[in-house]
Every structure is written in C-alpha cells, then in structure tokens.
Amino acid sequence: MGSYLHGLFDRPDACQTLLHWAGMDNATGVDLAALREASIVRLAEASEGLVRKLAGD
C-alpha cells in the first residue's frame, strides 16, 4: 500500500523537513525551480549550434 501527495517535494523546505523527520539529518532538499531553470538553460545552450546550422548561419 502506498500514497501519493502531489507537489510534496516541490518545496525544498518541506522536503528537507520530511527527510529530517525520517532521520536523515544531513540531507538537504533540492530546489526544483532552480534545477528546472538550469536544465532549460543547458538545453538551450546545447541546441543553439544545431538551430544555427539548420538556419544556415
């Protein structure tokens, strides 16, 4: 049996509190907004060369 709480780990403070409660005192939460933004920037930078090549620049 399991449960699902949508968005529970979307907030770093909530994630860190839950991990601390579970006994993981050294654990830190992940800032999903920052991770998402960094991933988008990385994707944009990686695809820039291909887009330029396809555009004929």
C-alpha positions as CSV (number, residue, x, y, z in Angstrom):
1,M,0.0,0.0,0.0
2,G,1.3,3.5,-0.8
3,S,0.2,7.0,-1.0
4,Y,0.9,10.0,-3.3
5,L,0.9,13.6,-2.3
6,H,1.2,15.8,-5.4
7,G,3.8,18.5,-5.0
8,L,5.1,17.4,-1.6
9,F,8.7,17.5,-2.8
10,D,8.3,20.7,-4.9
11,R,9.2,22.9,-1.9
12,P,12.7,22.5,-0.6
13,D,11.8,23.3,3.0
14,A,9.0,20.6,3.0
15,C,11.4,18.0,1.5
16,Q,14.1,18.8,4.0
17,T,11.7,18.7,6.9
18,L,10.4,15.3,5.9
19,L,13.9,13.9,5.4
20,H,14.9,15.3,8.8
21,W,11.9,13.6,10.3
22,A,12.9,10.3,8.7
23,G,16.3,10.5,10.4
24,M,18.3,11.9,7.5
25,D,19.8,14.8,9.4
26,N,22.5,15.6,6.8
27,A,20.1,15.6,3.9
28,T,19.3,18.7,2.0
29,G,16.3,19.5,-0.2
30,V,16.5,20.1,-3.9
31,D,15.4,23.4,-5.3
32,L,13.3,22.1,-8.2
33,A,12.7,25.6,-9.6
34,A,16.4,26.2,-9.8
35,L,17.0,22.7,-11.2
36,R,14.3,23.2,-13.8
37,E,15.7,26.6,-14.9
38,A,19.3,25.2,-15.1
39,S,18.0,22.3,-17.2
40,I,16.3,24.7,-19.6
41,V,19.4,26.9,-20.0
42,R,21.5,23.7,-20.6
43,L,19.1,22.5,-23.2
44,A,19.0,25.9,-24.9
45,E,22.8,26.1,-25.0
46,A,23.2,22.6,-26.3
47,S,20.7,23.1,-29.1
48,E,21.9,26.6,-30.2
49,G,24.5,25.3,-32.6
50,L,22.1,22.9,-34.3
51,V,19.5,25.7,-34.7
52,R,22.1,28.0,-36.2
53,K,23.3,25.2,-38.6
54,L,19.7,24.5,-39.7
55,A,19.0,28.2,-40.2
56,G,22.1,28.5,-42.4
57,D,24.1,30.9,-40.2
